[in-house]
Amino acid sequence: MLPKNGGGGTYATIFYDGLEEVAKALRLPRKLILGHTAAHEIGHLLLASTGHSRRGLMRAVFRPKDWDRAGMGDLLFTPGQGQRVRAGVMERLRQQEQAAQMAQLVAQSGVPSVYTDSFSITGSAYTISLYFAVRMGPILKQQAVVHMSPQHAKVMAILFMRRLKEYEKKAGEIGVPESLLREKDIDFGRDWNAV
């Protein structure tokens, strides 16, 4: 799991060969070790934390008596952790519902929804233009062009950065390859912290 600055991660890694060693050493079924290790790592994602508790499923290291509890189906989240997981799930469901409603409104409006993995920006004294495209090998296929006033563009950029920062607080830092930062002449510390 790779959360940063207290935010949540987006994936977890479990090394199976290490699980086999634990299963052999403790003479426990591999499925018991794998299941509880996976639940522990998914717990980090659901709790948006790298932290550990002194008891329960989120202990840093399971003791033999913890594995005994696991075998009885009694190695669980603490009540507080369970409450946080449920609250997080409810919040994500609420956000998905909002996104689905927005998608339905867009679909009903007849405005096309597009995916982009490439963009460029041009500007004049009165207009900022955003060109969105999809890279297909060496070719860029233009998807959409949006024109707006410089004032609108400035407010949109600030609101967009705010939204991304809110997203990172919940989901973890969005990694950006160093090569892309260099290509776009972005000083991440200066530019990202400007808003």
GIVEN-V625360 format. One line per field, one symbol per residue. phi: phi as a letter, one per 30 degrees, with the letter a starting at -180 (. if undefined). Layout:
phi=???
This chain:
phi=.bdbhiddcbabbbcddddddddddchbdeddddddddddddeedddhacdbcdbidcddbddedddddddciccbddeddedddddddddddddddddddddddddddiddcbcbbaabbbabdcbcccccbbdbidcccdcabbcadedddddddddddeddddedddcjdddbeeddddechcceedddddc
